[in-house]
Structure formats: structure tokens, C-alpha cells
Amino acid sequence: MQMPKISQIYRITNLWKDWFINLKKNDNPPTILLYDRTLLWLAFGLASIGLIMITSASIPISQRLLEDPLFFAKRDILYLLLSLGVARLTLCLQMDFWKRTSTIMLLVTIILLLLVLIIGNSINGARRWISLGPIGIQPAELSKLSLLCYLSNYLVRKMHEVRNYFWGFIKPVGVMLVLAILLLAQPDLGTAVVLFVTTLALLFLGGAKLWQFLAFMSIGISAASLLILTEPYRIRRLISVWNPWADPFGSGYQLTQSLMALGRGELFGQGLGNSIQKLEYLPEAHTDFIFSIIGEELGYVGVAIGLIMVFCISFRAMLIGRRALEINQHFSGFLACAIGIWFSFQTLVNVGAATGILPTKGLTLPLISYGGSSLLIMSTAIVILLRIDHEIRLAQAQAFIKG
């Protein structure tokens, strides 16, 4: 039997050595998480809080109107399931899809806003809903997401114009004004204000000159003041904010009841289900003024937890946007920042109305207030954030592997 040569033994030894080294490296392969778990759990947490509080706040009015104390709770569960289905489909769409279809989305939104003025249902003097069987669609909610997608795409295409020419700044503002006029015809001043603020904030992030930003903001404030002064009911709302106790059973009724609910809550609240103001003392307790019921039943602690969760979602949206901009995913970056601004400002308006800082605007508390259209659009926005974050992590993972 021929003995192996020394060179062959050396080569075989090196092969075994390399195999053991690779085996040791692969014992604990690095795990790359391709989605933001914190953002996902925050969204689920807010939706869960919303379902619990809607169930609690809507029992009296559901019993009186429909003889079913859980009617609105069942509807909210239906909307949550529908939102999960839409979210699953949305998660499969790449961000390039939203970029390519942003103009089409905007045109569809304008058509729906025109249709709602013609065939929409009027509730409490506002024509904002299009009925499709048992489900009502509110085009105003879609206008927020579609405008943000369009503006993000515009900033990618016309960044140089926005930064250097007044015309580049005024064109997207003109698009926003078209939507605002259609919204004011419903009337829906609250959504128009949200669109105005998010548009200016996004253009400012895009590099618009400060004097343009300040000038148009001044024009917007002047226009809002004029709109308030031309409608008696808006003047009454503004006066009721300053001194709701001057007419506690008239123009100041909602605010006084809301403040009483918040006052009763104190630090730890009266306990879940123990609200008195929801017994049809406070109108719209499960929609516009659900924040007051949270304060009454869960107290300052419950309110603080809810607001911190909304703030964390907005903050993570801004972080995701910054990371996207850093790797030149400009459309995704601008859209993520816009969603963060939208969530935070709408929360500010809702909480401000409930606490008497701002006039009542009829805006929902993100992911908490009852409302199918609002829940669908905001859950879609959350999923878009998850998709943006996924694409960022995927790009960085691929760069790491190539490196």
C-alpha cells in the first residue's frame, strides 16, 4: 500500500481546517430582521386601544339608536379585519408602484370629492360620505394619502425647481388648493387645514426657501381667518373655545362636557366602562371626542400612554424617512416624513379640540377613533411605512453581503 505524500496530507489538513472554521462561523448566522417590529406593535397597540374604547364609549348610543349595545364595536371589528386584508395586499406593493400611480390616485380623489358633493349623504349638515351598501366611503380621508404621494413624487421630479424658482413652489400648492376648495364645499375645514400644514411642511423639507414658506403660511392663516369670519357657526365655535362656560348648553356644550370628562379622570381615571359623560352627555363620544372618554376612564396615565404611542409612530416615521433619504430613496423618504407630520398634526388637532385649545374640527384620533375610512387609510399609511423600512433594510443587507 502506497503511503500518501506529505503535500497531499498538508492539503487535506487545510481542507478540514477550513471546513471547521466555516462550520463555526455558521453556528450563529447573523439574523437580518427585514421589518420594523416596534412600529408594527405600536400600530397594533393603538388599534387595540381604539377597539376597547370604542366598545366602551358607544354602548349607550348603540343601545338607544339600534337596540344593540355592541353595534359600533362589531362595525369596528369589521373595519379592522378589512384593514388587515388591505394591509396584506399593500405590503406586497413596492414603493415604485405608489410613485408611478400617484397622479392617478390624485385624479381619482378629485373625482370622488366631486361625486360626494352630488350624490353624497349629508350628516350633521356636512356632505362627506358616499354610501356603498352598508359601508360609507369618506373621500376626504383618501385625499390625505393621495396628496402626500403626489407631493413626494413631485419633489423627486422637480427638486431643483422647488429650491430655486417660485413657480416650482406654487404648483404643488395649487394642487393642494384644488383639494382644499372641494373639501370646504362639503364643508370640511379640518381636513383642509391638515392638507395645508402637511404640504407646507413637506415643501420645507424639500428645500423651499424660507420666505416662500412664511409668505404662504401667512396667506393661509389669513384665508382661514376669513373662512371663519364668513360663517356664523365657525365664529360661535371659536368664541366657545375662549369661554365655553358662557353658553354651556349651546355653542359651548361639547367642550364643557369634554372638559368635565377629562376633569373626572384625574390621575388614574374612573375605571374602564365607568364614564358618565358617554351616557349621551358628550356627543360623538366614540368618534371626535373619544380622547375625552379615554381621559375619564383611564385618567392622565392612560392619556399619556396613548399620546406617547402616537408620538413614537410619528417619530419612527421621520427616522425611516431620514434613512431613506440617506440612501437616495427620495420618494420613500419624503412620503415617510409626510406621514409622520400628518399623524402628529392630526393628533394635535383632535386633542386640541377635546381640551379646548383649538376649535372643534371633526378630525379622528389616529387608529383610535371610530371611522372605517379613517382606519383603512391610516392603516395603509402604516403599512407603507413598514414597506419603506423593509426596502431600506433590504438594500442595506444586500450592500453588506456584497461588501
Buried (B, 14 or more C-beta within 10 A) or exposed (E): EEEEEEEEEEEEEEEEEEEEEEEEEEEEEEEEEEEBEEBBEBBEBBBEBBBBBBBBBBBBBBBEEEEEBBBBBEBBBEBBEBBEEBBEEBBEEEBEEBBEBBBEBBEBBBEBBEEBEEEBEEEEEBBBBBEEEEBBBBBBBBBBBBBBBBBBBBBBEBBEBBBEBBEBBEBBBEBBBEBBEBBBEBBBBBBBBBBBBBBBBBBBBBEBBEEBBEEBBEEBEEBBEEBBEEBEEBBBBBBBBEEBEEBBEEBBBBBBBBBBBBEBBEEEBBEBEEBEBBEEBBBBBBBBBBBBBBBBBBBBEBBEEBBEBBBBBBBBBBBBBEBBBEBEBBBBBBBBBBBBBBBBBBBBBBBBBBBBEBBBBBBBBBBBBBBBBBBBBBBBBBBBBBBBBBBBBEBBBEEEEEE
